[in-house]
Amino acid sequence: MHSEHFQSLWVVLPIVFVAVSGAMYLLLRSFDPYRTQVRGRLQQLARGEAARPAEEGAYAENVELNGDTEWSAEAAPLGATRSWMRSDRADLRARLSQAGLHDPQAGTRFVIARGLLTVLPATTLAVLAASGLLSWSVAGLAIVFAAGGGYLIPGLWLARGVDRYRAVLRKGLPDFLDLVVVCLDAGLSLQESIRRVGDELRLIHPVFAGELSRVQRDIELGAPIDRALRRFADRSDDDAVRTLSTLVREGQRFGTNISEALRGHAEMLRIGREQAAEENAQKASVKILLPTLLFIFPAIFIVLVSPAAFKIQEAFSRTEATAASHDIVPAP
């Protein structure tokens, strides 16, 4: 019996090793930065070739008539698959940027972590089932749940990271606006105000100061202030930052007073934060009801009822002892 288990184990282990190695190779190859740059360059060349003069269009029509239309139809699904993979990687990079992860290798690490969390628990359970430590009926269900949980856990972690990063940015945005208004009223330009405020907020709001340093770098590279702020809004995908970029753009376009608009925006953000705090306070009474019923009330019930229960048990025991003594008949 043990020999059969060992034989099945030696059969399963090479298959698992080949599957894991192939999956890791495909993941690393798909998210290789060098290959991504090469693909981007090839796409640029392809777009340049698409803009050729009209006489080359006649040659393309002749090629299609000669039978290359079938090849294009066969290659269309492959192109659609590659386009979907590129869009998926772009969405992942945008999502990681919204969570504050701006490292170019963050996407590769995220995909590798998701692959490992999906494959390794399922592989471990399969090996245990093949060695006879688990039955296949239990192991099959556990493999499904382990693979699904391993695939979903990185996404849930990333969603939580996005929410926390947005909360940090919203916490520092009103202070940033107030300081910018002070600098503008003192006669500084908007670009110089952003630079000075970024330096001042580095100790209090380091995350927001890091985003401001990226905005300042975009401005130094030649981007207008409204475009740099719009890139900041695209990175964070936060409505408050997007409103800030809109106010700056409209102020520069129509020549309105930007300091008054920023002061009003800061006041609206503080009012919204107060309303959110009041809403959370109102929700707390409802959220605490379930833990109270599950944990606090049983403990209170035990503390209050246990002494009475003990006394009732002692009274019943005395009554039974008295009844038993009266029922004893003395010997003649």
C-alpha positions as CSV (number, residue, x, y, z in Angstrom):
1,M,0.0,0.0,0.0
2,H,2.8,2.4,0.9
3,S,4.7,1.5,-2.2
4,E,1.7,2.4,-4.4
5,H,1.5,5.8,-2.6
6,F,5.2,6.4,-3.2
7,Q,4.9,5.4,-6.9
8,S,1.9,7.9,-7.4
9,L,3.9,10.5,-5.5
10,W,6.9,10.1,-7.9
11,V,4.5,10.4,-10.8
12,V,2.8,13.6,-9.5
13,L,5.9,15.5,-8.4
14,P,7.5,15.8,-11.9
15,I,4.2,16.9,-13.4
16,V,3.8,19.5,-10.6
17,F,7.4,20.7,-11.1
18,V,7.0,21.1,-14.8
19,A,3.6,22.9,-14.4
20,V,4.9,25.4,-11.8
21,S,8.1,26.0,-13.8
22,G,6.2,26.6,-17.0
23,A,3.8,29.0,-15.3
24,M,6.6,31.0,-13.7
25,Y,8.5,31.2,-17.1
26,L,5.4,32.4,-18.9
27,L,4.7,35.0,-16.2
28,L,8.2,36.3,-16.2
29,R,8.3,36.4,-20.0
30,S,5.0,38.2,-20.3
31,F,6.0,40.9,-17.8
32,D,9.6,41.4,-18.9
33,P,10.3,45.1,-19.1
34,Y,12.7,44.7,-22.0
35,R,10.1,42.7,-24.0
36,T,7.5,45.4,-23.2
37,Q,9.8,48.1,-24.5
38,V,10.5,46.1,-27.7
39,R,6.8,45.5,-28.2
40,G,6.1,49.3,-27.8
41,R,8.8,50.1,-30.3
42,L,7.4,47.6,-32.8
43,Q,3.9,49.1,-32.4
44,Q,5.3,52.5,-33.1
45,L,7.0,51.2,-36.2
46,A,3.7,49.5,-37.2
47,R,1.8,52.7,-36.8
48,G,4.5,54.5,-38.9
49,E,4.1,51.9,-41.6
50,A,0.3,52.4,-41.6
51,A,0.8,56.0,-42.6
52,R,2.5,55.2,-45.9
53,P,1.5,57.0,-49.1
54,A,-1.5,56.0,-51.1
55,E,0.4,54.1,-53.8
56,E,1.5,51.5,-51.2
57,G,-2.2,51.0,-50.4
58,A,-2.7,49.6,-53.9
59,Y,0.1,47.1,-53.3
60,A,-1.7,46.1,-50.0
61,E,-4.9,45.5,-51.9
62,N,-3.1,43.3,-54.4
63,V,-1.6,41.3,-51.6
64,E,-5.0,40.8,-50.1
65,L,-6.3,39.6,-53.4
66,N,-3.4,37.2,-53.7
67,G,-4.5,35.4,-50.5
68,D,-3.1,37.2,-47.5
69,T,-6.6,38.1,-46.4
70,E,-6.9,34.6,-45.0
71,W,-3.7,35.0,-43.0
72,S,-5.0,38.4,-41.6
73,A,-8.2,36.7,-40.6
74,E,-6.3,33.9,-38.8
75,A,-4.0,36.4,-37.1
76,A,-6.8,38.6,-35.9
77,P,-7.6,36.5,-32.8
78,L,-3.9,36.6,-31.8
79,G,-3.8,40.4,-32.2
80,A,-6.9,40.7,-30.1
81,T,-5.4,38.5,-27.4
82,R,-2.2,40.6,-27.3
83,S,-4.3,43.8,-27.2
84,W,-6.3,42.3,-24.2
85,M,-3.1,41.4,-22.4
86,R,-1.7,44.9,-23.0
87,S,-4.8,46.5,-21.7
88,D,-4.8,44.2,-18.7
89,R,-1.2,45.1,-17.8
90,A,-2.1,48.8,-18.2
91,D,-5.0,48.4,-15.9
92,L,-2.8,46.6,-13.4
93,R,-0.2,49.4,-13.5
94,A,-2.8,52.0,-13.1
95,R,-4.3,50.2,-10.1
96,L,-0.9,49.8,-8.5
97,S,-0.2,53.5,-9.1
98,Q,-3.5,54.3,-7.3
99,A,-2.2,52.3,-4.4
100,G,1.0,54.3,-4.3
101,L,3.2,51.6,-5.8
102,H,5.1,53.5,-8.6
103,D,7.9,50.9,-9.0
104,P,8.1,49.7,-12.6
105,Q,8.6,46.1,-11.3
106,A,5.5,46.3,-9.0
107,G,3.3,44.7,-11.7
108,T,5.6,41.8,-12.2
109,R,5.9,41.2,-8.5
110,F,2.2,41.4,-8.1
111,V,1.6,38.8,-10.8
112,I,4.3,36.5,-9.5
113,A,2.8,36.7,-6.0
114,R,-0.7,35.9,-7.3
115,G,0.6,33.0,-9.3
116,L,2.5,31.6,-6.4
117,L,-0.5,32.0,-4.0
118,T,-2.7,30.3,-6.6
119,V,-0.4,27.4,-7.5
120,L,1.6,26.5,-4.3
121,P,-1.3,25.7,-1.9
122,A,-3.1,23.7,-4.6
123,T,0.1,21.9,-5.4
124,T,0.7,21.1,-1.8
125,L,-2.8,19.7,-1.3
126,A,-2.4,17.6,-4.5
127,V,0.9,16.2,-3.2
128,L,-0.7,15.4,0.2
129,A,-3.6,13.6,-1.6
130,A,-1.2,11.7,-3.8
131,S,0.8,10.6,-0.8
132,G,-2.3,9.3,0.9
133,L,-2.4,11.8,3.7
134,L,-5.7,13.2,2.4
135,S,-8.5,11.7,0.5
136,W,-9.1,13.0,-3.0
137,S,-12.7,13.9,-2.3
138,V,-11.6,16.3,0.5
139,A,-8.4,17.4,-1.4
140,G,-10.3,18.3,-4.5
141,L,-12.6,20.7,-2.7
142,A,-9.7,22.1,-0.7
143,I,-7.7,22.6,-3.9
144,V,-10.5,24.6,-5.5
145,F,-10.9,26.9,-2.4
146,A,-7.1,27.3,-2.0
147,A,-6.6,28.2,-5.6
148,G,-9.5,30.6,-5.6
149,G,-8.5,32.2,-2.3
150,G,-4.9,32.5,-3.5
151,Y,-6.0,34.3,-6.6
152,L,-8.4,36.7,-4.8
153,I,-6.2,37.6,-1.8
154,P,-3.8,39.9,-3.8
155,G,-6.7,41.7,-5.4
156,L,-8.3,42.3,-2.1
157,W,-5.0,43.5,-0.7
158,L,-4.6,45.9,-3.6
159,A,-8.1,47.2,-3.2
160,R,-7.5,47.9,0.4
161,G,-4.2,49.6,-0.5
162,V,-6.0,51.9,-2.9
163,D,-8.5,52.9,-0.3
164,R,-5.9,53.6,2.3
165,Y,-3.8,55.6,-0.2
166,R,-6.7,57.8,-1.2
167,A,-7.6,58.4,2.4
168,V,-4.0,59.6,3.1
169,L,-4.2,61.9,0.1
170,R,-7.5,63.3,1.2
171,K,-6.1,63.9,4.6
172,G,-3.3,66.0,3.4
173,L,-5.1,67.9,0.6
174,P,-6.8,70.5,2.7
175,D,-3.6,71.5,4.4
176,F,-1.9,71.7,1.0
177,L,-4.6,74.0,-0.3
178,D,-4.5,76.3,2.7
179,L,-0.7,76.7,2.4
180,V,-0.9,77.3,-1.3
181,V,-3.5,80.0,-0.8
182,V,-1.2,81.6,1.8
183,C,1.7,81.5,-0.7
184,L,-0.5,82.9,-3.5
185,D,-1.7,85.8,-1.3
186,A,1.9,86.5,-0.4
187,G,2.7,87.1,-4.1
188,L,4.3,83.8,-5.1
189,S,3.4,82.0,-8.4
190,L,1.5,78.8,-8.4
191,Q,4.5,76.8,-9.4
192,E,6.7,78.2,-6.7
193,S,3.8,77.8,-4.2
194,I,3.6,74.1,-5.0
195,R,7.3,73.7,-4.5
196,R,7.4,75.5,-1.2
197,V,4.4,73.7,0.1
198,G,5.8,70.3,-0.9
199,D,8.9,71.0,1.1
200,E,6.9,72.1,4.1
201,L,4.6,69.1,4.1
202,R,7.4,66.5,3.8
203,L,7.4,65.9,7.6
204,I,3.6,66.1,8.2
205,H,2.3,64.4,5.1
206,P,5.2,62.5,3.5
207,V,3.0,60.5,1.1
208,F,1.3,63.7,-0.3
209,A,4.7,65.4,-0.4
210,G,6.0,62.6,-2.6
211,E,3.1,63.1,-5.1
212,L,3.9,66.8,-5.1
213,S,7.5,66.1,-5.9
214,R,6.3,64.1,-8.9
215,V,4.1,67.0,-9.9
216,Q,7.1,69.4,-9.5
217,R,9.2,67.1,-11.7
218,D,6.6,67.1,-14.4
219,I,6.6,70.9,-14.3
220,E,10.4,71.1,-14.5
221,L,10.3,68.8,-17.5
222,G,8.1,71.3,-19.3
223,A,4.6,70.2,-18.6
224,P,2.0,73.0,-17.7
225,I,0.8,73.1,-14.2
226,D,-2.7,72.0,-15.1
227,R,-1.4,69.0,-17.0
228,A,0.9,68.0,-14.2
229,L,-2.0,68.1,-11.7
230,R,-4.2,66.2,-14.1
231,R,-1.5,63.4,-14.2
232,F,-1.6,63.5,-10.4
233,A,-5.3,63.0,-10.6
234,D,-4.9,60.2,-13.1
235,R,-2.4,58.5,-10.8
236,S,-4.5,58.7,-7.7
237,D,-8.0,58.5,-9.4
238,D,-9.4,60.6,-6.6
239,D,-12.3,63.1,-7.2
240,A,-10.9,65.7,-4.9
241,V,-7.5,65.8,-6.8
242,R,-9.4,65.8,-10.1
243,T,-11.4,68.8,-9.0
244,L,-8.2,70.6,-8.0
245,S,-6.8,70.1,-11.5
246,T,-10.0,71.3,-13.0
247,L,-10.0,74.4,-10.9
248,V,-6.5,75.3,-11.8
249,R,-7.1,74.6,-15.5
250,E,-10.3,76.8,-15.6
251,G,-8.6,79.5,-13.6
252,Q,-5.7,79.7,-16.0
253,R,-8.1,79.6,-19.0
254,F,-10.5,82.3,-17.9
255,G,-8.1,84.4,-15.7
256,T,-10.1,84.0,-12.5
257,N,-8.8,84.2,-8.9
258,I,-7.3,80.8,-8.2
259,S,-6.7,81.5,-4.5
260,E,-10.4,82.0,-3.9
261,A,-11.3,78.8,-5.8
262,L,-8.7,76.8,-3.8
263,R,-9.9,78.3,-0.5
264,G,-13.5,77.3,-1.3
265,H,-12.3,73.8,-2.4
266,A,-10.4,73.4,0.9
267,E,-13.5,74.4,2.9
268,M,-15.6,71.9,0.9
269,L,-13.1,69.1,1.7
270,R,-13.2,69.9,5.4
271,I,-17.0,69.9,5.4
272,G,-17.0,66.6,3.6
273,R,-14.6,65.2,6.1
274,E,-16.8,66.3,9.0
275,Q,-19.9,64.8,7.3
276,A,-18.0,61.5,6.7
277,A,-17.0,61.5,10.4
278,E,-20.6,62.0,11.5
279,E,-21.8,59.3,9.1
280,N,-19.2,56.8,10.6
281,A,-20.4,57.8,14.1
282,Q,-24.0,57.0,13.1
283,K,-23.0,53.7,11.6
284,A,-21.0,52.7,14.7
285,S,-24.1,52.1,16.8
286,V,-25.4,49.7,14.2
287,K,-22.1,48.0,13.6
288,I,-21.5,47.4,17.3
289,L,-24.8,45.6,17.8
290,L,-23.7,42.3,16.4
291,P,-20.5,42.0,18.4
292,T,-22.5,43.0,21.5
293,L,-25.1,40.3,20.9
294,L,-22.4,37.6,20.2
295,F,-19.8,38.4,22.8
296,I,-21.0,40.8,25.5
297,F,-24.5,39.6,26.3
298,P,-23.6,35.9,26.7
299,A,-20.9,36.9,29.2
300,I,-23.3,39.2,31.1
301,F,-25.9,36.4,31.1
302,I,-23.5,33.9,32.5
303,V,-22.3,36.3,35.3
304,L,-25.9,37.2,36.3
305,V,-27.6,33.8,36.0
306,S,-24.8,31.6,37.3
307,P,-25.2,32.4,41.0
308,A,-28.9,31.9,40.9
309,A,-28.5,28.7,39.0
310,F,-26.1,27.4,41.6
311,K,-28.4,28.3,44.4
312,I,-31.3,26.6,42.7
313,Q,-29.2,23.5,42.2
314,E,-28.2,23.5,45.9
315,A,-31.9,23.9,46.9
316,F,-33.0,21.0,44.8
317,S,-30.2,18.8,46.1
318,R,-31.2,19.6,49.7
319,T,-34.8,18.8,48.9
320,E,-33.9,15.5,47.4
321,A,-31.7,14.7,50.4
322,T,-34.5,15.5,52.8
323,A,-37.0,13.4,50.8
324,A,-34.6,10.6,50.7
325,S,-34.1,10.7,54.6
326,H,-37.9,10.6,55.2
327,D,-38.2,7.6,52.9
328,I,-35.7,5.6,54.9
329,V,-37.5,3.1,57.1
330,P,-35.7,2.2,60.4
331,A,-34.8,-1.4,61.0
332,P,-36.8,-3.3,63.6
